[in-house]
């Protein structure tokens, strides 16, 4: 029997603590759309995505109304487009424009998969796609792009790392009149998951079924509120237990929504990504959870330990609540999307170097960090290489999404508006890794990869 | 199929009457009501059967919000509470 306390707890979580389903993402395979004519290929893509996803937004909204839980985003991820470019040749931007058009027509707010997987080397289509990313992101509104440049099994493709530094700069330059937003829609991965529902890094991996529903839950505000009720001298094992219990409840809600959406759409249910994904809204910050645990400011000493505990407890609580957990699952630390991180960065307590060490224990990487507009491409490549090395050696996903604020300098701010938030331009160490980056080649896979 | 209605706000005459009338109009059977009034603060939780509901849950909620304009009202399918609070 339901009791009053449980009911009120759920309602408080939704009303006051910003609990929501962050995204329902439909993954769609486009492998059967490949054609030797790029125009025919685009036509097939449009038809397939439109027929699979035409009801996605409406189903999402009906679930919102039935359960009274906000579902913030409805999105689509597709097969890495480089695979289709391999078959068709031609200008890859045509694919981006097709994806943009179909996203607009079905009403989703992002479509991910303008991607290439080049961790061991480039195959046909990969270079063409990567070189077209800045133009594709500048000329579309809804398309997101990602490139996987390393894995624990394959090592790091340093030729790709070099190119991606230039591509990020160019993506920002081509969108300088739109807050350099092109770079905010581009993620460089090491160990990219094939079933991640979160943007900008979502794509539908080649090992996935024809179509699938993945759900990303959120709820940093709920975890912070639960910790705020605990005494300041509660030991950390009790803190971890409270986080686990809260994560369990959040994930159960995600599981309910995921199964309902998959039934209504007639598409198999894939995974729940149980990530704490912050938004710039008050009370929806991962940094504030860490501060609630006992830090004066996020970014000070103790931050990495607190984040490690948080990330682990979220997973432990969520795993039992869902039949399939996947994606990135853990705590996100995107600077411009998190009110607490923005404040800490403004104060100068949170630095890129500290964020780098935090990425060793959280679920992603250097995310939504605004850097000075004159940062050279090889330094951005150096940032990518360092992050990829952390991911490769630790068997985890790491990513880089940095935004060079073209025309702006350290100390100024860039404001994207909406979910992408705003943030100060952070100091970047200017010492050049140019010779290292220009060597190219491949960093061999680490010993950890030899598990067979 | 059941749903939970919650009504929270300042106490006044006729809240229960208005809510139950709206439920009757929507063909929802009231199964259980728990309410408490602390000073001027009113909180009610009502469990209703929605198997034969003649409208969408959303419409019932809008109807209730119209009838009790100053109250905070939620109408949610019971499964959300069951999945979050029961193993």
Interface residues (C-beta under 8 A of the other chain):
Chain A: X2 X4 X6 X7 X8 X9 X10 X11 X15 X65 X66 X67 X68 X69 X249 X252 X253 X255 X256
Chain B: X4 X6 X34 X43 X45 X47 X56 X57 X58 X61 X72 X74 X75 X76 X77 X78 X79 X80 X81 X82 X83 X84 X85
